[in-house]
Amino acid sequence: MTWLITGGAGFIGAHVVRAMEGAGEQVVVYDDLSTGDVSRVPDDVPFVKASTLDGDSLRRTLDEYQVTGVVHLAAKKQVAESVARPLYYYEENVHGLRTLLRASADHGVRAFLFSSSAAVYGMPDVTLVTEDTPCAPINPYGETKLAGEWMVRATARAHGMATASLRYFNVAGAADVQLADTGVFNLIPMVFEKLTQGEAPVIFGDDYATEDGTCVRDFIHVVDIASAHLAAARALAARAPGTDLTVNIGRGEGVSVRQMIELIGEVTGYGPDARPVSAPRRPGDPARVVAAADRIHTELGWSARHDARSMVASAWEGWCARHPQARR
């Protein structure tokens, strides 16, 4: 098969491209470079700079490269921005996906893999979040991902595609410094930034009903995310038309914000300087969101292989490559 990977120049997308190409899959990268970096794309991988909102470009690309499968990662993904600009997020994430699905259906694409998110669950009051946990997103970003799952599932039934939606939990780490995340939107790079600036990391809320009072999350290495995409793509290639699969991608293990900050202090050498200060809770932060990862193991034979320390260590190497003064 030939796979079109939208968003393949982004942080997660570039790891998926590397995993799939390294395993011998034929891939084509499609990215508008609004947040991606073309230097992440291997020289021998075809690259098309365009938006998923551009139906003509999508159709030309699908035809030119005789694409038979799509891995759709291109999306806007900042929760706060989605609250401030909901129509922009619906345009990019929902209309962009609709345009891509329309072109894919017209072209006869056989398999479609959708990058979803744990944000579809909202604030689940459960110890482990299963794929059957009710979806109740609390922000426009999560709403666009849930709407995307609906569209993908309906398209599978109507047009005979084999489809899957992968619900990511908290992605971290890097395969190497060239593929490291350059954004500062998630916990680990936010702590790196504070330490580099000589400031204390911040914990938003230390009075949750958890063991140490801070939020608990399921952190998953981006290399594991990439290997899950490879496993899902290969499974879809062999599945019957019209079938759909929805699975969590997580480790099934929770790490609290305080524990993660302590681990960052150990790995980076900042130690006592990583002692956090507490701030009020942020609206909408659930106390605990940890994946049940049984279904993906049963369906795809996949399990996460990397622990929290390896995530922090690899992310720190990428950070120091861009901020050499941070290293101790």
LINCORQUI-V322788 format. One record per residue. N is the residue number from 0. RES is the residue in one small letter. SS is DSSP state (a for helix, b for strand, c for the rest). Layout:
n:N res:RES ss:SS
n:N res:RES ss:SS
//
This chain:
n:0 res:m ss:c
n:1 res:t ss:b
n:2 res:w ss:b
n:3 res:l ss:b
n:4 res:i ss:b
n:5 res:t ss:b
n:6 res:g ss:c
n:7 res:g ss:c
n:8 res:a ss:c
n:9 res:g ss:c
n:10 res:f ss:a
n:11 res:i ss:a
n:12 res:g ss:a
n:13 res:a ss:a
n:14 res:h ss:a
n:15 res:v ss:a
n:16 res:v ss:a
n:17 res:r ss:a
n:18 res:a ss:a
n:19 res:m ss:a
n:20 res:e ss:a
n:21 res:g ss:a
n:22 res:a ss:c
n:23 res:g ss:c
n:24 res:e ss:c
n:25 res:q ss:b
n:26 res:v ss:b
n:27 res:v ss:b
n:28 res:v ss:b
n:29 res:y ss:b
n:30 res:d ss:b
n:31 res:d ss:c
n:32 res:l ss:c
n:33 res:s ss:c
n:34 res:t ss:c
n:35 res:g ss:c
n:36 res:d ss:c
n:37 res:v ss:a
n:38 res:s ss:a
n:39 res:r ss:a
n:40 res:v ss:c
n:41 res:p ss:c
n:42 res:d ss:c
n:43 res:d ss:c
n:44 res:v ss:c
n:45 res:p ss:b
n:46 res:f ss:b
n:47 res:v ss:b
n:48 res:k ss:b
n:49 res:a ss:c
n:50 res:s ss:c
n:51 res:t ss:c
n:52 res:l ss:c
n:53 res:d ss:c
n:54 res:g ss:a
n:55 res:d ss:a
n:56 res:s ss:a
n:57 res:l ss:a
n:58 res:r ss:a
n:59 res:r ss:a
n:60 res:t ss:a
n:61 res:l ss:a
n:62 res:d ss:a
n:63 res:e ss:a
n:64 res:y ss:c
n:65 res:q ss:c
n:66 res:v ss:c
n:67 res:t ss:c
n:68 res:g ss:b
n:69 res:v ss:b
n:70 res:v ss:b
n:71 res:h ss:b
n:72 res:l ss:c
n:73 res:a ss:c
n:74 res:a ss:c
n:75 res:k ss:c
n:76 res:k ss:c
n:77 res:q ss:c
n:78 res:v ss:a
n:79 res:a ss:a
n:80 res:e ss:a
n:81 res:s ss:a
n:82 res:v ss:a
n:83 res:a ss:a
n:84 res:r ss:c
n:85 res:p ss:a
n:86 res:l ss:a
n:87 res:y ss:a
n:88 res:y ss:a
n:89 res:y ss:a
n:90 res:e ss:a
n:91 res:e ss:a
n:92 res:n ss:a
n:93 res:v ss:a
n:94 res:h ss:a
n:95 res:g ss:a
n:96 res:l ss:a
n:97 res:r ss:a
n:98 res:t ss:a
n:99 res:l ss:a
n:100 res:l ss:a
n:101 res:r ss:a
n:102 res:a ss:a
n:103 res:s ss:a
n:104 res:a ss:a
n:105 res:d ss:a
n:106 res:h ss:a
n:107 res:g ss:c
n:108 res:v ss:c
n:109 res:r ss:c
n:110 res:a ss:b
n:111 res:f ss:b
n:112 res:l ss:b
n:113 res:f ss:b
n:114 res:s ss:b
n:115 res:s ss:b
n:116 res:s ss:b
n:117 res:a ss:a
n:118 res:a ss:a
n:119 res:v ss:a
n:120 res:y ss:a
n:121 res:g ss:c
n:122 res:m ss:c
n:123 res:p ss:c
n:124 res:d ss:c
n:125 res:v ss:c
n:126 res:t ss:c
n:127 res:l ss:c
n:128 res:v ss:b
n:129 res:t ss:c
n:130 res:e ss:c
n:131 res:d ss:c
n:132 res:t ss:c
n:133 res:p ss:c
n:134 res:c ss:c
n:135 res:a ss:c
n:136 res:p ss:c
n:137 res:i ss:c
n:138 res:n ss:c
n:139 res:p ss:a
n:140 res:y ss:a
n:141 res:g ss:a
n:142 res:e ss:a
n:143 res:t ss:a
n:144 res:k ss:a
n:145 res:l ss:a
n:146 res:a ss:a
n:147 res:g ss:a
n:148 res:e ss:a
n:149 res:w ss:a
n:150 res:m ss:a
n:151 res:v ss:a
n:152 res:r ss:a
n:153 res:a ss:a
n:154 res:t ss:a
n:155 res:a ss:a
n:156 res:r ss:a
n:157 res:a ss:a
n:158 res:h ss:a
n:159 res:g ss:c
n:160 res:m ss:c
n:161 res:a ss:b
n:162 res:t ss:b
n:163 res:a ss:b
n:164 res:s ss:b
n:165 res:l ss:b
n:166 res:r ss:b
n:167 res:y ss:b
n:168 res:f ss:c
n:169 res:n ss:b
n:170 res:v ss:b
n:171 res:a ss:b
n:172 res:g ss:c
n:173 res:a ss:c
n:174 res:a ss:c
n:175 res:d ss:c
n:176 res:v ss:a
n:177 res:q ss:a
n:178 res:l ss:a
n:179 res:a ss:c
n:180 res:d ss:c
n:181 res:t ss:c
n:182 res:g ss:c
n:183 res:v ss:c
n:184 res:f ss:c
n:185 res:n ss:c
n:186 res:l ss:a
n:187 res:i ss:a
n:188 res:p ss:a
n:189 res:m ss:a
n:190 res:v ss:a
n:191 res:f ss:a
n:192 res:e ss:a
n:193 res:k ss:a
n:194 res:l ss:a
n:195 res:t ss:a
n:196 res:q ss:c
n:197 res:g ss:c
n:198 res:e ss:c
n:199 res:a ss:c
n:200 res:p ss:c
n:201 res:v ss:b
n:202 res:i ss:b
n:203 res:f ss:b
n:204 res:g ss:c
n:205 res:d ss:c
n:206 res:d ss:c
n:207 res:y ss:c
n:208 res:a ss:c
n:209 res:t ss:c
n:210 res:e ss:c
n:211 res:d ss:c
n:212 res:g ss:c
n:213 res:t ss:c
n:214 res:c ss:c
n:215 res:v ss:b
n:216 res:r ss:b
n:217 res:d ss:c
n:218 res:f ss:b
n:219 res:i ss:b
n:220 res:h ss:b
n:221 res:v ss:a
n:222 res:v ss:a
n:223 res:d ss:a
n:224 res:i ss:a
n:225 res:a ss:a
n:226 res:s ss:a
n:227 res:a ss:a
n:228 res:h ss:a
n:229 res:l ss:a
n:230 res:a ss:a
n:231 res:a ss:a
n:232 res:a ss:a
n:233 res:r ss:a
n:234 res:a ss:a
n:235 res:l ss:a
n:236 res:a ss:a
n:237 res:a ss:a
n:238 res:r ss:c
n:239 res:a ss:c
n:240 res:p ss:c
n:241 res:g ss:c
n:242 res:t ss:c
n:243 res:d ss:b
n:244 res:l ss:b
n:245 res:t ss:b
n:246 res:v ss:b
n:247 res:n ss:b
n:248 res:i ss:b
n:249 res:g ss:c
n:250 res:r ss:c
n:251 res:g ss:c
n:252 res:e ss:c
n:253 res:g ss:c
n:254 res:v ss:b
n:255 res:s ss:b
n:256 res:v ss:a
n:257 res:r ss:a
n:258 res:q ss:a
n:259 res:m ss:a
n:260 res:i ss:a
n:261 res:e ss:a
n:262 res:l ss:a
n:263 res:i ss:a
n:264 res:g ss:a
n:265 res:e ss:a
n:266 res:v ss:a
n:267 res:t ss:a
n:268 res:g ss:c
n:269 res:y ss:c
n:270 res:g ss:a
n:271 res:p ss:a
n:272 res:d ss:a
n:273 res:a ss:a
n:274 res:r ss:c
n:275 res:p ss:c
n:276 res:v ss:b
n:277 res:s ss:b
n:278 res:a ss:b
n:279 res:p ss:c
n:280 res:r ss:c
n:281 res:r ss:c
n:282 res:p ss:c
n:283 res:g ss:c
n:284 res:d ss:c
n:285 res:p ss:c
n:286 res:a ss:c
n:287 res:r ss:b
n:288 res:v ss:b
n:289 res:v ss:c
n:290 res:a ss:b
n:291 res:a ss:c
n:292 res:a ss:c
n:293 res:d ss:a
n:294 res:r ss:a
n:295 res:i ss:a
n:296 res:h ss:a
n:297 res:t ss:a
n:298 res:e ss:a
n:299 res:l ss:a
n:300 res:g ss:c
n:301 res:w ss:c
n:302 res:s ss:c
n:303 res:a ss:c
n:304 res:r ss:c
n:305 res:h ss:c
n:306 res:d ss:c
n:307 res:a ss:a
n:308 res:r ss:a
n:309 res:s ss:a
n:310 res:m ss:a
n:311 res:v ss:a
n:312 res:a ss:a
n:313 res:s ss:a
n:314 res:a ss:a
n:315 res:w ss:a
n:316 res:e ss:a
n:317 res:g ss:a
n:318 res:w ss:a
n:319 res:c ss:a
n:320 res:a ss:a
n:321 res:r ss:a
n:322 res:h ss:c
n:323 res:p ss:a
n:324 res:q ss:a
n:325 res:a ss:a
n:326 res:r ss:c
n:327 res:r ss:c
//
